[in-house]
Amino acid sequence: MSSHPKDVTATDRERAKAQRREDLLSEATRLFAIHGYAGVSLEDLGAACGISGPAVYRHFSGKPAVLIALLVGVSQDLLDGGREVAATGDTAAETLKRLIAFHTDFALARPDIIQVQDRNLETLPAAELQLVRKLQREYIALWTEQLHRIHPQETNAV
């Protein structure tokens, strides 16, 4: 049975909407890194993507939602990538080397988002800030697990 053209159109529309959202996040990262979160309006963000400021509301409830998507997203990306590295089953020393390489590559490939996080993390609403901190702690735990495997006599006290 073949797909109805309406189904294809809906799928194309969904794909285009997802791409527009990714474009908005990419431009928001760039603009927030250059001008700071407070220095960018939704009109600026929309214009950078070839749409009006109000059209941004089709994808995000407002500028805070854009920042939330960026900072929760980058924290989740780091954690997911770190978990992938840690799951290789290598020795602790090799895993630690790979975590260092992963983190370095990530930071060098995405300097704008690192800058946005550094400058604007505390701007997040409390619940989302708590989520980002949780994701960050889980990421750090991947590293400390490898260090503990190398130096089991050391404690986890901080």
C-alpha positions, 0 to 999 in steps of 0.5 A, spaced: 500 500 500 502 506 498 503 512 502 498 518 501 501 524 498 498 528 504 502 523 509 508 525 505 507 532 506 506 532 513 512 528 514 516 533 509 513 539 514 515 535 520 522 535 517 522 542 515 519 544 522 525 540 525 530 543 521 528 550 522 528 549 530 535 546 529 537 552 525 534 557 530 538 553 535 544 554 531 543 561 530 542 563 537 548 559 539 552 564 535 548 570 536 548 569 544 556 568 544 557 574 540 552 579 543 550 575 550 543 572 551 541 579 554 543 582 547 539 578 542 532 579 541 527 574 538 527 579 532 534 578 531 534 571 532 528 570 527 532 575 522 538 571 522 534 565 520 530 569 515 523 569 519 520 574 523 521 574 530 514 572 532 515 566 527 520 564 532 514 562 537 512 556 532 518 553 535 519 556 542 515 559 547 520 565 548 527 566 549 528 563 555 526 556 552 531 557 547 536 558 552 534 552 556 534 548 549 541 550 548 544 549 555 540 542 557 542 540 550 549 541 550 549 538 557 546 532 555 550 531 548 556 531 553 553 526 557 551 521 551 558 522 548 562 521 555 557 515 556 559 512 549 566 513 550 566 509 557 562 504 554 568 501 550 570 496 555 577 499 555 582 499 560 581 505 565 587 509 563 585 508 555 578 510 557 580 516 561 585 518 555 579 517 550 574 522 555 580 527 554 580 527 547 572 527 546 572 533 551 577 536 547 574 535 541 567 537 543 570 544 546 574 545 540 568 544 535 563 548 539 566 554 542 560 558 541 556 553 546 561 553 551 561 560 551 554 561 552 554 556 557 559 559 561 556 566 561 549 564 561 548 558 565 545 562 572 540 565 567 536 558 567 530 558 571 531 554 577 528 547 575 532 547 568 539 549 572 538 543 577 537 539 571 543 541 567 547 541 574 545 533 574 547 532 567 554 535 569 554 531 575 553 525 571 558 527 566 563 528 571 562 521 575 564 518 568 571 521 569 571 520 577 569 512 575 575 511 571 580 515 576 577 511 581 579 504 577 586 507 576 587 509 583 582 505 588 585 507 594 583 514 593 576 516 596 571 520 592 570 525 598 570 532 595 
